[in-house]
Amino acid sequence: MRTVLIIEDDPEIVHLLEIHLTDLECKVHTALRGDVGLAKAIELVPDLIILDIMLPGMDGIAVCQKIRAHNIKSPIIMLTAKAEEIDKVLGLEVGADDYLTKPFSVREFIARVKAIFRREEMAKTAKKERSDKNANQFGDLSIDIDMRKVLVNGAKVELSPKEFELLVLLSSNPGKSYDRAKLLNLIWGYEFKGYEHTVNSHINRLRAKIEPDMSHPTYILTTWGVGYKFNEEL
């Protein structure tokens, strides 16, 4: 049984989502305040977090940041009553996996939840299939997929969940170029059309953590006019 945490201050929405998540055989926990939700997320480390942006105690953006700062990798679907681009971009930038703008249909909500659960199952299956080659070495860069550990010159590098997923995807396909829209779809799991700059910012942060020289990247190369690829000559 999967565990889901709903952090939302509207009791009616909480009740509605709880009913449908229970129908999906999920064990549901709830919090009506951001600070309370953060504490529960740290305690439970749930399989999925439904997180509203506008919350008393602590807003959803801050909650998401602190959840990721605690290295909790639970998928997060953010809810917002606002349609402005800034809310969506901020949600993605701080580590959310998906978002829904209120009002949303229950059918769409269930579809998003099921999509995230499918991706998680696929990721687990892929890990098992790669069990014989979990630790990949590329020069001074070491990537342990199962342990989600990255070393540069023997020193551990802390990556966000999306930075790690980008690195694993690119390094698993050396020489293959991905455009920004494709990376956005593969890593975030949904067509966030118009938000390709989110990929750029994640790539830049990833490079800053693993590249010995940002001006002349060794691992993640730019394919001019296309996007990015992992250096196939390593």
C-alpha positions as CSV (number, residue, x, y, z in Angstrom):
1,M,0.0,0.0,0.0
2,R,1.4,3.4,-1.0
3,T,1.5,6.3,1.4
4,V,0.3,9.7,0.3
5,L,0.6,12.9,2.2
6,I,-1.9,15.8,1.3
7,I,-0.8,19.2,2.5
8,E,-3.8,21.4,1.7
9,D,-5.7,23.9,3.9
10,D,-9.1,23.5,2.2
11,P,-10.9,20.6,4.1
12,E,-13.3,20.0,1.2
13,I,-10.5,19.4,-1.2
14,V,-8.6,17.3,1.3
15,H,-11.7,15.1,1.8
16,L,-12.3,14.8,-2.0
17,L,-8.7,13.8,-2.7
18,E,-8.6,11.4,0.2
19,I,-11.6,9.5,-1.1
20,H,-10.2,9.0,-4.5
21,L,-6.7,8.1,-3.2
22,T,-8.2,5.6,-0.9
23,D,-9.9,4.1,-3.9
24,L,-6.4,3.7,-5.4
25,E,-5.5,1.7,-2.3
26,C,-3.4,4.4,-0.8
27,K,-3.0,5.2,2.8
28,V,-3.6,8.9,3.2
29,H,-2.2,11.3,5.7
30,T,-3.2,15.0,5.8
31,A,-2.0,18.3,7.1
32,L,-3.8,21.7,6.9
33,R,-0.7,23.8,7.5
34,G,2.6,24.0,5.7
35,D,4.8,23.7,8.8
36,V,2.8,20.7,10.0
37,G,2.9,19.1,6.5
38,L,6.7,19.5,6.4
39,A,7.1,17.7,9.8
40,K,4.9,14.9,8.5
41,A,6.8,14.6,5.3
42,I,10.0,14.2,7.2
43,E,8.5,11.7,9.5
44,L,6.7,9.6,6.9
45,V,8.8,10.0,3.7
46,P,5.6,9.1,1.8
47,D,5.4,7.6,-1.7
48,L,3.7,10.8,-3.0
49,I,3.1,14.3,-1.6
50,I,0.2,16.5,-2.8
51,L,1.2,20.1,-1.9
52,D,-0.8,23.3,-2.1
53,I,1.2,26.5,-2.7
54,M,-1.0,28.9,-0.6
55,L,-0.8,27.5,3.0
56,P,-0.8,28.9,6.5
57,G,2.3,28.4,8.6
58,M,4.6,28.0,5.6
59,D,3.9,28.4,1.9
60,G,4.1,25.4,-0.5
61,I,7.3,26.7,-2.2
62,A,9.1,26.8,1.1
63,V,7.8,23.4,2.1
64,C,9.0,21.9,-1.2
65,Q,12.4,23.5,-0.8
66,K,12.8,22.1,2.8
67,I,11.6,18.7,1.8
68,R,14.2,18.5,-0.9
69,A,16.8,19.9,1.5
70,H,16.1,16.9,3.8
71,N,17.0,14.7,0.8
72,I,13.4,13.4,0.6
73,K,12.9,12.2,-2.9
74,S,9.1,11.6,-2.7
75,P,7.3,12.8,-5.9
76,I,5.5,16.0,-5.4
77,I,2.4,17.3,-7.2
78,M,1.8,21.0,-6.4
79,L,-1.6,22.6,-6.4
80,T,-2.1,26.3,-7.1
81,A,-5.2,28.5,-7.4
82,K,-3.1,30.9,-9.5
83,A,-2.5,30.4,-13.3
84,E,0.5,32.7,-13.4
85,E,3.6,31.2,-15.0
86,I,5.8,32.2,-12.0
87,D,4.0,29.7,-9.7
88,K,4.5,26.8,-12.1
89,V,8.1,27.7,-12.8
90,L,8.9,28.1,-9.1
91,G,7.3,24.8,-8.4
92,L,9.4,23.0,-10.9
93,E,12.6,24.8,-10.0
94,V,12.4,23.8,-6.3
95,G,11.8,20.2,-7.0
96,A,8.1,19.5,-7.8
97,D,7.4,16.7,-10.2
98,D,4.0,18.0,-11.5
99,Y,1.4,20.6,-10.8
100,L,-2.3,21.2,-11.1
101,T,-4.1,24.5,-11.3
102,K,-7.3,24.8,-9.4
103,P,-10.0,24.1,-10.2
104,F,-9.0,20.7,-11.6
105,S,-11.0,17.7,-12.5
106,V,-10.8,14.6,-10.3
107,R,-10.2,12.6,-13.4
108,E,-7.2,14.6,-14.3
109,F,-5.9,14.4,-10.8
110,I,-6.2,10.6,-10.8
111,A,-4.4,10.4,-14.2
112,R,-1.5,12.5,-12.9
113,V,-1.2,10.3,-9.7
114,K,-1.3,7.1,-11.7
115,A,1.3,8.5,-14.1
116,I,3.7,9.2,-11.2
117,F,3.1,5.8,-9.7
118,R,3.8,4.2,-13.1
119,R,7.1,6.1,-13.5
120,E,8.2,5.1,-10.0
121,E,7.5,1.4,-10.8
122,M,9.4,1.8,-14.1
123,A,12.3,3.3,-12.3
124,K,12.4,0.5,-9.8
125,T,12.3,-2.1,-12.6
126,A,15.1,-0.3,-14.5
127,K,17.2,-0.3,-11.3
128,K,16.9,-4.1,-11.0
129,E,17.8,-4.5,-14.7
130,R,20.9,-2.4,-14.2
131,S,22.0,-4.3,-11.0
132,D,25.0,-5.7,-12.8
133,K,26.3,-2.2,-13.7
134,N,25.2,0.1,-11.0
135,A,28.4,2.0,-10.6
136,N,29.4,3.8,-13.8
137,Q,32.8,5.5,-14.0
138,F,33.5,8.3,-16.4
139,G,36.9,9.7,-15.8
140,D,36.8,11.3,-12.3
141,L,33.0,11.0,-12.3
142,S,31.4,8.0,-10.6
143,I,27.6,7.4,-10.7
144,D,26.0,4.8,-8.4
145,I,22.4,4.5,-9.6
146,D,21.0,2.3,-6.9
147,M,22.6,4.3,-4.1
148,R,21.8,7.5,-5.9
149,K,25.4,8.6,-5.1
150,V,27.7,10.7,-7.3
151,L,31.4,11.2,-6.7
152,V,33.8,13.6,-8.3
153,N,37.5,12.8,-7.6
154,G,36.2,10.6,-4.8
155,A,34.2,13.4,-3.1
156,K,30.5,13.0,-2.8
157,V,28.4,15.5,-4.7
158,E,24.9,16.4,-3.5
159,L,22.4,16.5,-6.4
160,S,18.7,17.3,-6.4
161,P,16.4,14.5,-7.6
162,K,16.0,16.1,-11.0
163,E,19.7,16.9,-11.4
164,F,20.4,13.2,-10.6
165,E,17.8,12.0,-13.1
166,L,19.2,14.2,-15.8
167,L,22.7,12.9,-15.2
168,V,21.6,9.3,-15.2
169,L,19.6,9.7,-18.4
170,L,22.4,11.5,-20.3
171,S,25.2,9.3,-19.0
172,S,23.2,6.1,-19.8
173,N,23.1,7.3,-23.5
174,P,26.6,8.8,-24.3
175,G,26.7,10.7,-27.5
176,K,22.9,10.9,-27.9
177,S,21.6,14.5,-28.1
178,Y,18.4,15.5,-26.4
179,D,16.6,18.7,-27.1
180,R,15.2,20.7,-24.1
181,A,11.6,19.8,-24.8
182,K,12.5,16.1,-24.8
183,L,14.4,16.3,-21.6
184,L,11.5,18.2,-20.0
185,N,9.1,15.5,-21.0
186,L,11.4,12.6,-20.0
187,I,12.5,13.9,-16.6
188,W,9.5,15.8,-15.5
189,G,7.1,13.2,-17.0
190,Y,4.7,15.7,-18.5
191,E,4.6,18.1,-21.4
192,F,5.4,21.4,-19.8
193,K,5.4,23.3,-23.0
194,G,7.1,26.7,-22.8
195,Y,9.2,25.8,-19.8
196,E,12.4,24.6,-21.6
197,H,14.4,27.2,-19.6
198,T,13.8,25.0,-16.6
199,V,16.0,22.4,-18.2
200,N,18.7,25.0,-18.8
201,S,18.8,26.1,-15.2
202,H,19.0,22.4,-14.0
203,I,21.8,21.6,-16.5
204,N,23.7,24.7,-15.3
205,R,23.4,23.7,-11.7
206,L,24.4,20.2,-12.5
207,R,27.5,21.3,-14.4
208,A,28.5,23.6,-11.6
209,K,28.6,20.6,-9.3
210,I,30.4,18.0,-11.5
211,E,32.4,19.9,-14.1
212,P,36.0,20.8,-13.4
213,D,35.7,23.8,-15.8
214,M,32.2,25.2,-16.5
215,S,33.5,27.1,-19.5
216,H,34.8,23.9,-21.1
217,P,32.5,21.1,-19.9
218,T,34.0,17.6,-19.7
219,Y,30.8,15.5,-19.1
220,I,27.7,17.3,-20.3
221,L,28.2,18.9,-23.7
222,T,26.1,21.3,-25.6
223,T,24.9,20.2,-29.0
224,W,24.6,23.5,-30.7
225,G,21.1,24.1,-32.1
226,V,19.8,20.9,-30.5
227,G,20.3,20.6,-26.7
228,Y,22.7,18.5,-24.6
229,K,24.5,15.2,-24.7
230,F,26.9,13.2,-22.5
231,N,30.5,13.0,-23.7
232,E,30.8,9.7,-25.6
233,E,34.6,9.8,-25.5
234,L,34.9,9.2,-21.8
